[in-house]
Amino acid sequence: MTTILAIDQGTSGTKAVVVGEDAILALAEVALRPQYLADGAVEQDPQDLWDSVLEAGRQACARAQVPIDAVALANQGESVLAWDLGTGAALTPILGWQDRRAEEVCAGLREHADLVSERTGLVLDPYFAAPKQAWIRRNRTRTGVVTMTDSWLLHRLTGEFVTDAATASRSLLTSLDTADWDADLLAVFGLDAEPLPRVLACDEVAGTTTAFGAEVPVAGLIVDQQAALLAQGCIRPGDAKCTFGTGAFLLANVGTTARRPTTGLAASVAWRLAGTTTYCFDGQVYTAASAVRWLESLGFIGSPADLDDVAAEDAQAVLAVPALAGLAAPWWRPQARASFSGMSLATGPEHLVLAVLQGIAAQIAEIADLVAGDVGTSIERLRVDGGLTQSRVLMQAVADLMQVGVDVYPSAHATPLGAAALARIALDPGRDLADAIVPWQPSGAYEPAWSADRVADFRRRWSAAAAAC
């Protein structure tokens, strides 16, 4: 039996699972708290992040009490820092993927927006890594290297200077067609003189590590959302999942041909295996669990577990656009701000809570429509994972507004399980991808309850509210 230590280094914490062939043997989690600062700044302490990787991984291994065959790493994507390639020491805080300070960089590069979009499949936006990398070079330090967090973590683990094709495709610095660095894009962002990590396939071995005991290979490298897409078995074109974490992320497998979306979505490498690249389209909701935390901070709920108990059965015409960190696809309006509308003296916290959940679901429905328009076929069923899938109210709202069934992934650990599947293939290159994925059955399912007319009316009103933001 192949046993993998799979580490999911995320925004709000680091999770480590020891995975056997068909089950999780042990789990450990270490919480992290990003700093949300003025002017759209979101930072993390690099030492805290590194310590969380070591602590979570070592705890999981101790609890499993079995030898591990490899370490897999899924990363949060788009978050960047500068660091010393000789010592591995961080030179700046980590700029989180939600950090908006690089808007000034993007504004100065608008004449290159079409080139960036055509070459990468993405849009010129501070969400992605390159604007933040350029911002660090302009405002923080010219020394060291400036990369996404995965390269830094892998260097600390193995001594190698590498990234993977899926993570690199989230940078605005790689060609969608080649899944490798693009000289023209590097020049656009003023990063053409930068040392660059070697881009590996997701099933390549990056190196070895002794950080968690005996020396083992590090393999199974992938960005977090693509890892969750894989874990949920979305390996055929048209298969789609949505992860509800700090943000919400809908990804759809679009096959092995590099395609550019036309409706405001992003196109990325889903994974590269055995020389073949699979692609995905994705759309983001910047604030999902973070919007729920905001409700909690206002005292509307005591904790996320209270959502279903507090939420009203009907929002009484109250609409929320929870754009607390701007709007992503299809609007790409980082300056957008959240709004409530339709309130009266009868409006209470219960109506606002439901409106926020419906506002999250409405954004997912908008993204699903874009996927259908670009792929040419509607999503048949949506697979979902993440902490907010525990909210029956939210999941029902997603089913209602998308008008499709929703299947809940039975584990809260889709991302590390996806990375573990890739590590198995790295250790056994002849293994079939479907066979490497831990089998699963939905822990819950939701079917649409709203009529098509009710959905059309709600989405018309909600879209108008979003446009007003």
The 8 nearest C-alpha neighbors of each residue, nearest first, counted from 0:
[[1, 20, 2, 19, 68, 21, 3, 67],
 [0, 2, 19, 20, 68, 3, 423, 67],
 [3, 1, 19, 67, 68, 18, 0, 17],
 [4, 2, 69, 18, 67, 17, 68, 5],
 [5, 3, 17, 70, 16, 71, 69, 67],
 [4, 6, 71, 415, 16, 419, 15, 70],
 [7, 5, 15, 72, 14, 415, 71, 8],
 [6, 8, 73, 14, 415, 13, 9, 74],
 [7, 9, 13, 74, 75, 6, 73, 14],
 [10, 8, 75, 12, 13, 11, 7, 74],
 [9, 11, 12, 75, 33, 31, 8, 245],
 [12, 10, 31, 9, 32, 30, 33, 13],
 [13, 11, 30, 31, 9, 29, 10, 14],
 [12, 14, 8, 29, 9, 7, 28, 51],
 [13, 15, 28, 7, 6, 27, 55, 8],
 [16, 14, 6, 56, 27, 55, 5, 26],
 [17, 15, 26, 5, 25, 4, 18, 59],
 [16, 18, 4, 25, 24, 3, 23, 5],
 [19, 17, 23, 3, 2, 24, 22, 16],
 [18, 20, 2, 22, 21, 23, 1, 24],
 [19, 21, 22, 1, 0, 18, 437, 2],
 [20, 22, 437, 19, 438, 23, 18, 436],
 [23, 21, 19, 18, 20, 24, 437, 17],
 [22, 24, 18, 25, 17, 19, 16, 21],
 [23, 25, 17, 18, 63, 22, 19, 26],
 [26, 24, 63, 17, 59, 16, 23, 62],
 [25, 27, 16, 59, 15, 17, 28, 24],
 [26, 28, 59, 55, 15, 14, 58, 16],
 [27, 29, 14, 55, 13, 15, 30, 26],
 [28, 30, 13, 12, 51, 55, 14, 31],
 [31, 29, 12, 11, 13, 28, 32, 51],
 [32, 30, 12, 11, 33, 29, 10, 48],
 [31, 33, 11, 34, 30, 43, 12, 10],
 [34, 32, 43, 42, 35, 31, 41, 11],
 [33, 35, 42, 41, 36, 43, 32, 40],
 [36, 34, 41, 40, 33, 42, 37, 39],
 [37, 35, 40, 34, 41, 39, 38, 42],
 [36, 38, 39, 40, 35, 41, 100, 34],
 [39, 37, 40, 36, 100, 99, 98, 41],
 [38, 40, 99, 37, 98, 100, 36, 41],
 [39, 41, 98, 36, 38, 37, 35, 99],
 [42, 40, 98, 35, 95, 34, 94, 36],
 [43, 41, 94, 34, 93, 95, 33, 92],
 [44, 42, 33, 93, 92, 45, 34, 94],
 [43, 45, 47, 92, 46, 93, 48, 42],
 [46, 44, 48, 47, 92, 93, 49, 43],
 [47, 45, 49, 48, 44, 50, 89, 51],
 [46, 48, 50, 44, 45, 49, 51, 31],
 [47, 49, 45, 51, 46, 50, 44, 52],
 [50, 48, 46, 52, 51, 47, 45, 53],
 [49, 51, 47, 53, 52, 48, 46, 54],
 [50, 52, 54, 48, 49, 53, 29, 55],
 [53, 51, 49, 55, 50, 54, 56, 13],
 [52, 54, 50, 56, 51, 55, 57, 49],
 [55, 53, 51, 57, 56, 52, 50, 58],
 [56, 54, 27, 58, 15, 52, 28, 57],
 [57, 55, 15, 59, 53, 58, 54, 52],
 [56, 58, 60, 54, 59, 211, 55, 53],
 [57, 59, 61, 55, 60, 56, 27, 54],
 [58, 60, 27, 26, 62, 56, 25, 57],
 [61, 59, 63, 57, 62, 58, 64, 56],
 [62, 60, 58, 64, 59, 63, 57, 65],
 [61, 63, 59, 60, 64, 25, 58, 26],
 [64, 62, 25, 60, 65, 61, 24, 59],
 [65, 63, 61, 62, 60, 66, 59, 25],
 [64, 66, 63, 67, 60, 2, 61, 62],
 [67, 65, 68, 64, 2, 60, 213, 63],
 [68, 66, 2, 3, 69, 4, 65, 215],
 [67, 69, 2, 3, 215, 1, 66, 70],
 [70, 68, 216, 3, 215, 217, 67, 4],
 [69, 71, 217, 4, 5, 3, 218, 216],
 [72, 70, 5, 219, 218, 418, 217, 419],
 [73, 71, 6, 220, 5, 7, 219, 418],
 [72, 74, 7, 221, 223, 222, 220, 418],
 [75, 73, 222, 8, 223, 76, 149, 7],
 [74, 76, 9, 223, 8, 222, 10, 77],
 [75, 77, 74, 222, 78, 166, 223, 147],
 [76, 78, 128, 96, 127, 147, 169, 79],
 [79, 77, 95, 96, 147, 94, 76, 148],
 [80, 78, 147, 94, 146, 148, 93, 77],
 [81, 79, 93, 145, 91, 146, 92, 94],
 [80, 82, 145, 90, 144, 91, 89, 143],
 [83, 81, 89, 90, 143, 144, 88, 87],
 [82, 84, 143, 87, 88, 85, 86, 144],
 [85, 83, 87, 86, 143, 82, 144, 88],
 [84, 86, 83, 87, 88, 143, 82, 158],
 [85, 87, 88, 83, 84, 82, 89, 155],
 [88, 86, 83, 84, 85, 155, 82, 89],
 [89, 87, 83, 86, 82, 90, 84, 85],
 [88, 90, 82, 91, 81, 83, 87, 45],
 [89, 91, 82, 81, 88, 83, 92, 80],
 [92, 90, 81, 89, 80, 93, 82, 139],
 [91, 93, 44, 43, 45, 42, 80, 94],
 [94, 92, 80, 43, 42, 79, 95, 45],
 [93, 95, 42, 79, 78, 41, 98, 80],
 [96, 94, 78, 41, 98, 97, 42, 93],
 [95, 97, 78, 77, 98, 126, 94, 127],
 [96, 98, 95, 126, 41, 99, 324, 285],
 [99, 97, 41, 40, 95, 96, 39, 100],
 [100, 98, 39, 101, 125, 102, 40, 97],
 [101, 99, 102, 98, 40, 39, 38, 103],
 [100, 102, 104, 103, 125, 131, 99, 130],
 [101, 103, 105, 104, 100, 125, 99, 106],
 [104, 102, 106, 101, 105, 107, 100, 134],
 [105, 103, 101, 107, 102, 106, 130, 108],
 [104, 106, 102, 108, 107, 103, 124, 109],
 [107, 105, 103, 108, 104, 109, 102, 101],
 [106, 108, 104, 105, 109, 103, 110, 102],
 [107, 109, 105, 110, 106, 111, 104, 112],
 [110, 108, 112, 111, 106, 107, 105, 123],
 [109, 111, 108, 112, 113, 107, 114, 106],
 [112, 110, 109, 114, 108, 113, 115, 187],
 [113, 111, 109, 115, 114, 110, 123, 116],
 [114, 112, 116, 115, 111, 117, 110, 109],
 [115, 113, 117, 111, 116, 112, 118, 184],
 [114, 116, 112, 118, 113, 117, 119, 111],
 [115, 117, 121, 113, 120, 122, 119, 114],
 [118, 116, 114, 115, 120, 119, 113, 259],
 [117, 119, 174, 115, 116, 114, 120, 175],
 [120, 118, 175, 174, 121, 116, 117, 115],
 [121, 119, 266, 116, 259, 117, 265, 118],
 [122, 120, 265, 116, 119, 266, 123, 171],
 [123, 121, 116, 124, 115, 265, 120, 112],
 [122, 124, 112, 105, 115, 121, 116, 125],
 [123, 125, 126, 122, 127, 105, 102, 130],
 [126, 124, 101, 127, 130, 102, 99, 131],
 [127, 125, 124, 96, 97, 128, 77, 98],
 [128, 126, 77, 125, 170, 169, 129, 124],
 [127, 129, 170, 77, 131, 130, 132, 78],
 [128, 130, 132, 170, 131, 171, 133, 127],
 [131, 129, 133, 132, 101, 125, 128, 104],
 [132, 130, 134, 129, 133, 101, 128, 135],
 [131, 133, 129, 135, 134, 130, 145, 128],
 [132, 134, 136, 130, 131, 135, 129, 188],
 [135, 133, 131, 137, 136, 132, 101, 138],
 [136, 134, 139, 138, 132, 133, 137, 131],
 [135, 137, 133, 141, 134, 140, 138, 139],
 [138, 136, 134, 135, 133, 139, 140, 141],
 [137, 139, 135, 136, 134, 140, 133, 141],
 [138, 140, 135, 136, 137, 141, 91, 134],
 [141, 139, 136, 142, 135, 138, 137, 81],
 [140, 142, 136, 143, 139, 137, 135, 144],
 [143, 141, 140, 144, 83, 81, 82, 90],
 [142, 144, 83, 82, 81, 84, 145, 141],
 [143, 145, 81, 82, 83, 146, 194, 84],
 [144, 146, 81, 80, 132, 82, 143, 79],
 [147, 145, 79, 80, 148, 144, 81, 150],
 [146, 148, 79, 78, 149, 150, 77, 80],
 [147, 149, 151, 79, 150, 78, 152, 146],
 [148, 150, 152, 151, 147, 74, 153, 162],
 [151, 149, 153, 162, 152, 148, 161, 154],
 [150, 152, 154, 148, 149, 153, 155, 87],
 [153, 151, 155, 149, 154, 150, 156, 148],
 [154, 152, 156, 150, 155, 151, 157, 149],
 [153, 155, 158, 159, 151, 157, 156, 152],
 [154, 156, 152, 153, 157, 158, 87, 151],
 [157, 155, 153, 154, 208, 152, 158, 210],
 [158, 156, 208, 154, 207, 159, 206, 153],
 [157, 159, 154, 155, 156, 160, 153, 206],
 [160, 158, 154, 157, 161, 153, 206, 205],
 [161, 159, 196, 154, 150, 197, 158, 162],
 [162, 160, 196, 197, 150, 198, 159, 199],
 [161, 163, 198, 150, 196, 199, 197, 149],
 [164, 162, 199, 198, 166, 165, 200, 201],
 [163, 165, 167, 166, 200, 198, 178, 199],
 [166, 164, 268, 168, 270, 167, 163, 269],
 [165, 167, 222, 168, 163, 169, 164, 221],
 [168, 166, 164, 169, 170, 165, 163, 162],
 [167, 169, 165, 166, 170, 267, 173, 268],
 [170, 168, 167, 166, 171, 127, 77, 128],
 [169, 171, 128, 172, 129, 167, 127, 168],
 [172, 170, 129, 173, 119, 169, 127, 128],
 [171, 173, 170, 184, 180, 185, 181, 129],
 [174, 172, 180, 179, 181, 168, 178, 171],
 [173, 175, 119, 176, 118, 177, 178, 181],
 [174, 176, 119, 178, 177, 118, 173, 120],
 [175, 177, 174, 257, 178, 118, 119, 179],
 [176, 178, 179, 174, 175, 173, 180, 181],
 [179, 177, 175, 174, 176, 164, 173, 168],
 [180, 178, 173, 177, 174, 181, 198, 164],
 [181, 179, 173, 172, 174, 182, 178, 185],
 [180, 182, 173, 184, 183, 174, 172, 185],
 [181, 183, 185, 184, 186, 180, 191, 172],
 [184, 182, 186, 185, 181, 187, 191, 172],
 [185, 183, 187, 186, 172, 181, 182, 188],
 [184, 186, 191, 190, 182, 188, 183, 187],
 [185, 187, 189, 191, 183, 184, 188, 190],
 [188, 186, 184, 185, 189, 183, 111, 190],
 [187, 189, 190, 186, 185, 133, 184, 129],
 [190, 188, 186, 187, 191, 185, 133, 192],
 [189, 191, 185, 193, 188, 192, 186, 133],
 [192, 190, 185, 186, 193, 189, 182, 188],
 [193, 191, 190, 194, 189, 185, 186, 195],
 [192, 194, 190, 191, 195, 144, 145, 185],
 [195, 193, 144, 192, 196, 145, 191, 190],
 [194, 196, 193, 197, 160, 146, 144, 161],
 [195, 197, 161, 160, 162, 198, 194, 150],
 [196, 198, 161, 162, 199, 160, 195, 163],
 [197, 199, 162, 163, 164, 161, 196, 179],
 [200, 198, 163, 164, 162, 203, 201, 197],
 [199, 201, 271, 203, 202, 164, 163, 272],
 [200, 202, 220, 271, 219, 203, 163, 221],
 [201, 203, 425, 219, 200, 421, 272, 424],
 [204, 202, 200, 201, 425, 218, 199, 205],
 [203, 205, 218, 206, 217, 216, 425, 202],
 [206, 204, 217, 218, 203, 159, 161, 207],
 [207, 205, 157, 217, 204, 216, 159, 208],
 [206, 208, 216, 215, 157, 217, 214, 205],
 [207, 209, 157, 214, 156, 210, 215, 216],
 [208, 210, 214, 212, 213, 211, 215, 207],
 [209, 211, 208, 212, 156, 53, 214, 213],
 [212, 210, 209, 57, 56, 213, 60, 53],
 [213, 211, 209, 210, 214, 57, 215, 208],
 [212, 214, 209, 215, 211, 208, 210, 66],
 [213, 215, 209, 208, 207, 212, 216, 210],
 [216, 214, 69, 207, 208, 68, 213, 217],
 [217, 215, 207, 69, 206, 218, 204, 70],
 [216, 218, 70, 207, 206, 205, 69, 204],
 [219, 217, 204, 422, 71, 220, 205, 203],
 [218, 220, 422, 421, 71, 418, 202, 201],
 [221, 219, 201, 72, 218, 73, 163, 71],
 [220, 222, 73, 165, 201, 166, 226, 163],
 [221, 223, 74, 166, 73, 76, 225, 224],
 [222, 224, 226, 73, 74, 75, 225, 414],
 [225, 223, 227, 226, 222, 228, 414, 248],
 [224, 226, 228, 227, 269, 223, 222, 229],
 [225, 227, 417, 414, 223, 229, 224, 228],
 [226, 228, 414, 413, 230, 224, 229, 225],
 [229, 227, 225, 226, 231, 233, 230, 240],
 [228, 230, 226, 232, 417, 227, 231, 233],
 [231, 229, 417, 227, 232, 413, 228, 416],
 [232, 230, 229, 228, 233, 227, 413, 408],
 [231, 233, 229, 230, 234, 228, 436, 433],
 [234, 232, 238, 228, 229, 231, 235, 239],
 [233, 235, 232, 229, 252, 236, 238, 433],
 [236, 234, 238, 233, 237, 252, 254, 253],
 [237, 235, 253, 252, 254, 238, 234, 251],
 [236, 238, 252, 251, 253, 235, 239, 378],
 [237, 239, 233, 252, 251, 236, 235, 234],
 [240, 238, 251, 250, 381, 233, 237, 252],
 [239, 241, 382, 383, 381, 250, 249, 228],
 [240, 242, 249, 383, 248, 382, 250, 243],
 [243, 241, 384, 248, 385, 247, 383, 244],
 [244, 242, 247, 385, 387, 384, 246, 386],
 [243, 245, 246, 385, 288, 247, 242, 386],
 [246, 244, 288, 289, 287, 286, 247, 243],
 [245, 247, 287, 286, 285, 244, 284, 243],
 [248, 246, 243, 284, 242, 287, 244, 283],
 [247, 249, 283, 241, 242, 282, 284, 250],
 [248, 250, 241, 282, 281, 240, 283, 242],
 [251, 249, 281, 239, 240, 280, 241, 279],
 [250, 252, 239, 280, 279, 238, 237, 253],
 [251, 253, 279, 236, 237, 238, 254, 278],
 [254, 252, 236, 279, 278, 237, 251, 280],
 [255, 253, 236, 277, 278, 256, 252, 235],
 [254, 256, 277, 276, 278, 257, 253, 275],
 [257, 255, 254, 258, 278, 277, 253, 276],
 [256, 258, 176, 175, 278, 255, 259, 254],
 [259, 257, 256, 260, 266, 120, 278, 253],
 [258, 260, 120, 266, 261, 257, 117, 265],
 [261, 259, 262, 264, 373, 258, 266, 265],
 [260, 262, 263, 259, 373, 264, 372, 369],
 [263, 261, 264, 260, 369, 329, 373, 372],
 [264, 262, 329, 328, 261, 265, 260, 330],
 [263, 265, 282, 328, 262, 281, 260, 329],
 [264, 266, 121, 281, 280, 120, 282, 267],
 [267, 265, 280, 120, 279, 121, 259, 281],
 [268, 266, 279, 168, 278, 269, 280, 265],
 [267, 269, 278, 165, 270, 168, 277, 279],
 [268, 270, 278, 279, 225, 277, 165, 267],
 [271, 269, 277, 268, 165, 276, 201, 272],
 [270, 272, 276, 200, 201, 275, 277, 274],
 [271, 273, 275, 274, 202, 200, 201, 270],
 [274, 272, 275, 271, 202, 200, 428, 276],
 [273, 275, 272, 271, 276, 200, 202, 201],
 [276, 274, 272, 271, 273, 277, 255, 270],
 [277, 275, 271, 255, 270, 272, 278, 274],
 [276, 278, 255, 269, 254, 270, 268, 271],
 [279, 277, 268, 269, 253, 254, 267, 255],
 [278, 280, 252, 253, 269, 251, 267, 266],
 [281, 279, 266, 251, 265, 250, 267, 264],
 [282, 280, 250, 265, 249, 264, 251, 266],
 [281, 283, 264, 249, 328, 366, 248, 265],
 [284, 282, 248, 327, 247, 285, 328, 249],
 [283, 285, 247, 246, 286, 327, 248, 362],
 [284, 286, 246, 283, 324, 247, 327, 287],
 [285, 287, 246, 289, 290, 284, 245, 288],
 [288, 286, 246, 290, 289, 245, 247, 359],
 [289, 287, 245, 291, 290, 244, 292, 246],
 [288, 290, 292, 245, 286, 287, 291, 293],
 [291, 289, 293, 287, 286, 288, 292, 294],
 [290, 292, 288, 294, 293, 289, 295, 287],
 [293, 291, 295, 289, 290, 294, 296, 288],
 [292, 294, 290, 296, 291, 295, 289, 297],
 [295, 293, 291, 297, 292, 296, 299, 300],
 [294, 296, 292, 300, 298, 293, 297, 299],
 [297, 295, 293, 298, 294, 292, 299, 300],
 [298, 296, 294, 295, 299, 293, 300, 292],
 [297, 299, 295, 300, 296, 301, 294, 293],
 [298, 300, 294, 297, 348, 295, 301, 352],
 [301, 299, 295, 298, 302, 305, 294, 306],
 [300, 302, 295, 305, 298, 299, 303, 304],
 [301, 303, 304, 300, 305, 295, 306, 292],
 [304, 302, 305, 306, 291, 300, 301, 292],
 [303, 305, 302, 306, 307, 390, 301, 389],
 [306, 304, 303, 308, 302, 307, 300, 309],
 [307, 305, 309, 308, 303, 304, 310, 390],
 [306, 308, 310, 309, 305, 392, 390, 391],
 [309, 307, 305, 306, 310, 304, 311, 349],
 [308, 310, 306, 349, 307, 305, 311, 300],
 [311, 309, 349, 353, 352, 307, 306, 308],
 [310, 312, 349, 313, 350, 353, 314, 309],
 [311, 313, 310, 314, 353, 350, 349, 392],
 [312, 314, 311, 315, 350, 353, 316, 310],
 [313, 315, 350, 317, 316, 354, 353, 311],
 [314, 316, 313, 317, 350, 346, 341, 342],
 [317, 315, 314, 341, 318, 342, 313, 340],
 [318, 316, 341, 314, 342, 315, 340, 354],
 [319, 317, 340, 354, 339, 341, 316, 461],
 [320, 318, 339, 354, 355, 358, 338, 321],
 [319, 321, 338, 337, 358, 322, 465, 339],
 [322, 320, 337, 323, 319, 355, 358, 338],
 [323, 321, 337, 325, 336, 324, 326, 320],
 [322, 324, 337, 321, 336, 325, 286, 290],
 [325, 323, 322, 285, 286, 326, 333, 336],
 [326, 324, 333, 335, 322, 334, 336, 323],
 [325, 327, 332, 322, 331, 333, 335, 330],
 [326, 328, 331, 330, 283, 329, 284, 332],
 [329, 327, 330, 331, 282, 263, 264, 283],
 [328, 330, 263, 331, 327, 264, 262, 366],
 [329, 331, 328, 332, 327, 326, 263, 466],
 [332, 330, 327, 328, 326, 329, 333, 124],
 [331, 333, 326, 334, 330, 335, 325, 327],
 [334, 332, 325, 335, 326, 331, 324, 327],
 [333, 335, 332, 325, 336, 326, 324, 468],
 [336, 334, 325, 332, 468, 333, 326, 322],
 [335, 337, 322, 323, 325, 468, 334, 338],
 [338, 336, 322, 321, 323, 320, 468, 335],
 [337, 339, 320, 319, 340, 321, 336, 468],
 [338, 340, 319, 318, 320, 317, 341, 337],
 [341, 339, 318, 342, 317, 338, 319, 464],
 [340, 342, 317, 316, 318, 343, 339, 315],
 [343, 341, 317, 340, 346, 344, 339, 316],
 [342, 344, 345, 346, 341, 317, 347, 340],
 [343, 345, 346, 342, 347, 341, 315, 348],
 [344, 346, 343, 347, 342, 315, 350, 348],
 [347, 345, 343, 344, 342, 350, 348, 351],
 [346, 348, 349, 350, 345, 351, 344, 342],
 [347, 349, 351, 350, 299, 352, 346, 309],
 [348, 350, 310, 311, 352, 347, 309, 351],
 [349, 351, 314, 353, 311, 348, 352, 347],
 [350, 352, 354, 348, 353, 349, 355, 347],
 [353, 351, 349, 355, 310, 354, 350, 348],
 [354, 352, 310, 356, 350, 355, 351, 311],
 [353, 355, 351, 357, 319, 318, 352, 356],
 [354, 356, 358, 319, 352, 357, 353, 321],
 [357, 355, 353, 359, 358, 354, 393, 360],
 [356, 358, 360, 354, 355, 359, 396, 361],
 [357, 359, 355, 361, 356, 320, 319, 360],
 [360, 358, 356, 362, 357, 361, 355, 287],
 [359, 361, 397, 357, 363, 358, 362, 396],
 [362, 360, 358, 364, 363, 359, 357, 365],
 [361, 363, 365, 364, 359, 360, 366, 358],
 [364, 362, 360, 366, 361, 365, 367, 359],
 [363, 365, 401, 367, 361, 362, 366, 400],
 [366, 364, 362, 368, 363, 367, 361, 369],
 [365, 367, 369, 363, 368, 364, 282, 370],
 [368, 366, 364, 370, 369, 365, 363, 371],
 [369, 367, 371, 365, 366, 370, 372, 364],
 [368, 370, 372, 366, 367, 371, 262, 373],
 [371, 369, 367, 373, 372, 368, 374, 366],
 [372, 370, 377, 376, 368, 374, 369, 375],
 [371, 373, 369, 375, 370, 374, 368, 376],
 [372, 374, 370, 375, 371, 260, 369, 261],
 [375, 373, 371, 376, 372, 370, 253, 237],
 [376, 374, 372, 371, 373, 377, 370, 237],
 [377, 375, 371, 374, 378, 372, 237, 370],
 [376, 378, 371, 379, 375, 370, 368, 367],
 [377, 379, 380, 237, 371, 376, 381, 239],
 [380, 378, 377, 403, 381, 404, 238, 237],
 [381, 379, 404, 403, 378, 405, 382, 406],
 [380, 382, 405, 240, 239, 406, 383, 404],
 [381, 383, 240, 406, 405, 407, 241, 239],
 [384, 382, 241, 407, 240, 242, 408, 406],
 [385, 383, 242, 408, 388, 407, 243, 241],
 [386, 384, 243, 242, 244, 387, 411, 388],
 [385, 387, 388, 389, 244, 243, 411, 384],
 [386, 388, 389, 390, 243, 385, 288, 244],
 [389, 387, 390, 386, 385, 384, 394, 243],
 [390, 388, 387, 391, 386, 304, 394, 385],
 [391, 389, 388, 392, 393, 387, 307, 394],
 [390, 392, 394, 393, 395, 389, 307, 388],
 [391, 393, 395, 390, 394, 307, 396, 356],
 [394, 392, 396, 390, 395, 356, 391, 397],
 [393, 395, 397, 391, 396, 392, 388, 398],
 [396, 394, 398, 392, 397, 393, 391, 399],
 [395, 397, 399, 393, 394, 398, 360, 357],
 [396, 398, 360, 394, 395, 400, 399, 401],
 [399, 397, 447, 395, 401, 403, 396, 402],
 [400, 398, 447, 396, 402, 449, 397, 401],
 [399, 401, 397, 402, 398, 454, 364, 396],
 [400, 402, 364, 398, 403, 399, 397, 367],
 [403, 401, 399, 447, 398, 400, 404, 451],
 [404, 402, 398, 401, 380, 447, 379, 405],
 [403, 405, 446, 380, 445, 398, 381, 447],
 [404, 406, 381, 445, 444, 380, 398, 382],
 [407, 405, 444, 382, 441, 443, 383, 381],
 [408, 406, 383, 441, 443, 442, 382, 409],
 [407, 409, 441, 384, 410, 383, 442, 406],
 [410, 408, 442, 441, 407, 440, 411, 439],
 [411, 409, 412, 408, 413, 384, 385, 442],
 [410, 412, 385, 413, 384, 386, 409, 408],
 [411, 413, 410, 414, 415, 416, 385, 16],
 [414, 412, 227, 416, 230, 415, 411, 417],
 [413, 415, 227, 226, 417, 416, 412, 223],
 [416, 414, 418, 5, 7, 417, 413, 6],
 [417, 415, 419, 413, 418, 414, 230, 412],
 [416, 418, 230, 226, 420, 414, 229, 415],
 [417, 419, 415, 219, 421, 420, 416, 226],
 [418, 420, 416, 422, 417, 421, 5, 71],
 [421, 419, 435, 423, 417, 436, 418, 422],
 [422, 420, 219, 424, 418, 423, 419, 202],
 [421, 423, 219, 425, 419, 218, 424, 420],
 [424, 422, 426, 420, 421, 425, 427, 419],
 [423, 425, 427, 428, 421, 426, 422, 430],
 [426, 424, 202, 422, 423, 428, 427, 203],
 [425, 427, 423, 424, 428, 422, 69, 218],
 [426, 428, 424, 425, 429, 430, 423, 422],
 [429, 427, 424, 425, 430, 426, 273, 202],
 [430, 428, 427, 431, 424, 425, 426, 432],
 [429, 431, 428, 427, 424, 432, 435, 434],
 [432, 430, 434, 433, 435, 429, 424, 428],
 [431, 433, 435, 434, 430, 436, 424, 420],
 [434, 432, 435, 436, 431, 232, 234, 437],
 [433, 435, 431, 432, 436, 430, 437, 438],
 [434, 436, 420, 432, 433, 423, 431, 437],
 [437, 435, 420, 433, 434, 230, 438, 432],
 [436, 438, 21, 435, 439, 20, 22, 230],
 [439, 437, 436, 21, 440, 434, 232, 231],
 [440, 438, 437, 441, 409, 408, 231, 410],
 [439, 441, 442, 409, 408, 438, 407, 406],
 [442, 440, 407, 408, 443, 406, 409, 439],
 [443, 441, 409, 407, 408, 440, 444, 406],
 [444, 442, 407, 441, 406, 445, 409, 408],
 [443, 445, 406, 405, 407, 441, 446, 404],
 [446, 444, 405, 404, 395, 398, 406, 447],
 [445, 447, 404, 398, 448, 403, 405, 444],
 [446, 448, 399, 398, 402, 449, 403, 404],
 [449, 447, 399, 446, 450, 398, 395, 402],
 [450, 448, 399, 447, 453, 454, 451, 400],
 [449, 451, 453, 452, 454, 448, 447, 399],
 [450, 452, 454, 453, 455, 449, 402, 456],
 [453, 451, 455, 450, 454, 456, 449, 457],
 [452, 454, 456, 450, 455, 451, 457, 449],
 [453, 455, 451, 457, 452, 456, 400, 458],
 [454, 456, 452, 458, 453, 457, 459, 451],
 [457, 455, 453, 459, 454, 458, 452, 460],
 [458, 456, 454, 460, 459, 455, 461, 453],
 [457, 459, 461, 455, 460, 456, 462, 454],
 [458, 460, 456, 462, 457, 461, 455, 463],
 [461, 459, 463, 457, 458, 462, 456, 464],
 [460, 462, 458, 464, 463, 459, 457, 465],
 [463, 461, 465, 459, 464, 460, 458, 466],
 [462, 464, 466, 460, 461, 465, 467, 459],
 [463, 465, 461, 467, 462, 466, 460, 468],
 [466, 464, 462, 468, 467, 463, 320, 461],
 [465, 467, 463, 468, 464, 462, 330, 461],
 [468, 466, 464, 465, 463, 462, 338, 335],
 [467, 465, 466, 335, 336, 464, 337, 338]]
